[in-house]
Amino acid sequence: MLYTNVFVYIGLYIKGKLDMKPYLPNELPVKNINYENIIGLVGRANAELARYDGLLQAIVNPEILLSPLTTNEAVLSSKIEGTQATLDEVLKFEAGMDLLEERKKQDVQEIVNYRSTLILAEQELQNRPLSLFLIRQMHKELMTSVRGADKQPGAFRTTQNWIGMAGAPIEQALFVPPEPSVLQNYLSLFEKYIKNDDSDVLIQSAIIHAQFELLHPFLDGNGRIGRLLIPLFLYYKNVLSRPMFYLSSFLENHRDEYYKRLREISNKNNWDGWVKFYLNAVVEQSKKNSAKVKEILDHYFKMRDYIVERTRSGYAHQLLDVIFDKPIFRSSDIQKKSNIPKQTLMPMLKQLQDDKILVVLRQASGRMPAVIVFQKLLEITEDKQFQF
């Protein structure tokens, strides 16, 4: 596992004690990409992403139907950085079920913050451009009340950091980002590049993610912010109708190559290798995201018909939307969010429990509401079976 370390820079390189020079980033736009070798891949990536976005545009309420996928993206992006919490643990925690391990609680909070950061950024982009100011806002939200909260949330670093094994000194660094004295200038150029247009938006998004990781402008949280910038930039450039493109599954499954391709930019100035890796990630993940969205939509319409038939209630659609929003929930939350009268809601939930559509994880006791899981939706989201 690689970690970002922090060091108050005292001139070790000047004194001859630091083997690796701080990285000097490429000018933007990058000039040494061989576009002839990737033109076909660029076309496939854009086509697959457009198909996926077509699905997004066809969904009336994607923030509800795709809410579990958004949370799972937060789980996977955070997992790349070392968190261990799973999607069902996050949902159980949010439904009021205690997690005994303090580390798991911290992991869950980091994941919750990741999701809220994406929501915050999408709201801000309604009225302002994607900018350094917004990136600092995102970082502050991401780092609130979690590990790293003491590392200047919302502020670009003024000390030298580096990437290496946990506890390794700067002399053993695998990568040393730009010195603080030149960082702001590179960030200003980075912001200018975001607002301008390059030859292709997907290639530009690949460069933006990599450049941000290489600048490593925060003392912590750079990986997560960098991955958040991918859907946000594509949304900002109107390639996506919503910033709901989930790439972390591919990056987590190819974590070693992901790090290798980024390192080869700094070590060998090999932008071609990184861009090809990134475009392949977009192709494969667009296909998987499209399949996942179709599966969720198919199950939504199936359950819509089923719940209407079984409950004979005019509130069936309200209930359906709320249980699709979060597949693990408190019965009291369902009532608040759906505005279904309690005397109507309880028999509906009981019917779906009897039909094995919903499973009770925790029985109601006194003032403590029941916790219920919509098991099939959770299994679709995570691609695995659950036994509750």
ABEGO torsion letter per residue (X at the ends): XBBBBBBBBAGAAAAGABABBBBBBBBOBBAABBAAAAAAAAAAAAAAAAAAAAAAAABABAAAAAAAAAAAAAAAAAAAAGBABBAAAAAAAAAGBBBABAAAAAAAAAAAAAAAAAAAAAAAAAABBBBAAAAAAAAAAAABGBBGAABGBGBBBABBBBBBBBGBBAAABABBBBBAAAAAAAAAAAAAAAABBBABAAAAAAAAAAAAAAAGABABGAAAAAAAAAAAAAAAAGABABBBBBAAAAAAAAAAAAAAAAAAAAAAGBAAAAAAAAAAAAAAAAAAAAAAAAAAAAAAAAAAAAAAAAAGBAAAAAAAAAAAABABBBAAAAAAAAGBBAAAAAAAAAAAAAAGABBBABBBBEABBBBBBBAAAAAAAAGBBBBX
